Amino acid sequence: MKGVFLAVLTILGAIGALAVHQVAQPWRGALVAWLLISLGLGNLILRALKHYLDYRASAPREVRRPPKRYTPYRGFEGLRVTYSDAAGKGRYIIR
């Protein structure tokens, strides 16, 4: 498999070199510079995008759950406030 890959890569490189050689001399340098820069920047952008997507995939997903229903505390349900004047000062008592 490695041999096939290297053979295909060699053939594509030869075809690319022949295609660049067909361009007129003043434009050939600009074409080579454009190819090197665009391939280099494209490679960097694709690597950064791959790392970003891997980072996003590794982050835990937030599961949307319905909110819990609020049930008020019913421990004080039977209590009531009463007014007592037995001591002569008038107090409010919780019973």
C-alpha positions in Angstrom: 0.0 0.0 0.0 2.9 2.3 0.8 4.4 1.7 -2.6 1.2 2.5 -4.4 0.9 5.8 -2.5 4.5 6.8 -3.3 4.0 5.9 -7.0 0.8 8.0 -7.2 2.5 10.9 -5.4 5.5 10.7 -7.8 3.2 10.7 -10.8 1.2 13.7 -9.5 4.4 15.6 -8.7 5.7 15.0 -12.2 2.5 16.1 -13.8 2.5 19.3 -11.6 6.1 20.1 -12.5 5.3 19.7 -16.2 2.2 21.9 -15.8 4.3 24.6 -14.1 7.0 24.3 -16.7 4.4 25.2 -19.5 3.8 28.6 -17.9 5.8 31.5 -19.4 8.9 32.5 -17.5 7.8 35.8 -15.9 4.7 34.2 -14.5 6.3 30.9 -13.5 7.9 32.3 -10.3 4.7 33.9 -9.2 2.8 30.6 -9.8 5.4 28.6 -7.8 5.3 31.2 -5.0 1.4 31.2 -5.0 1.3 27.4 -5.0 3.8 27.1 -2.1 2.1 29.8 0.0 -1.5 28.6 -0.7 -0.6 24.9 0.0 1.3 25.9 3.2 -1.5 28.2 4.6 -4.1 25.7 3.5 -2.3 22.9 5.4 -2.1 25.1 8.5 -5.8 26.1 8.3 -6.9 22.5 7.9 -4.7 21.3 10.8 -6.1 24.1 13.1 -9.7 23.2 12.0 -9.0 19.5 12.7 -7.7 20.3 16.2 -10.6 22.6 16.9 -13.2 20.0 15.8 -11.4 17.3 17.9 -11.5 19.7 20.9 -15.2 20.3 20.4 -15.9 16.6 20.1 -14.0 15.8 23.3 -15.9 18.4 25.3 -18.8 16.9 27.3 -22.2 17.5 25.8 -24.6 19.5 27.8 -27.9 17.5 28.1 -30.9 19.7 28.3 -33.2 18.4 31.1 -36.5 19.8 32.0 -36.3 22.0 35.1 -37.1 20.4 38.4 -40.5 21.3 39.8 -40.5 23.5 42.9 -42.3 22.0 45.8 -42.6 24.4 48.7 -41.6 23.2 52.1 -44.8 22.2 54.0 -43.3 21.8 57.5 -44.9 25.0 58.8 -48.3 24.4 57.3 -50.2 23.8 60.5 -48.7 26.8 62.4 -50.5 30.1 63.0 -49.7 33.4 64.7 -51.9 34.2 67.7 -52.0 37.3 69.9 -51.7 36.7 73.6 -52.2 39.3 76.3 -51.9 36.9 79.3 -48.8 38.6 80.6 -50.1 42.1 80.1 -47.6 43.0 77.4 -49.3 41.6 74.4 -47.3 39.1 72.4 -47.6 37.3 69.1 -47.1 33.6 69.5 -46.6 31.0 66.8 -48.5 27.8 67.5 
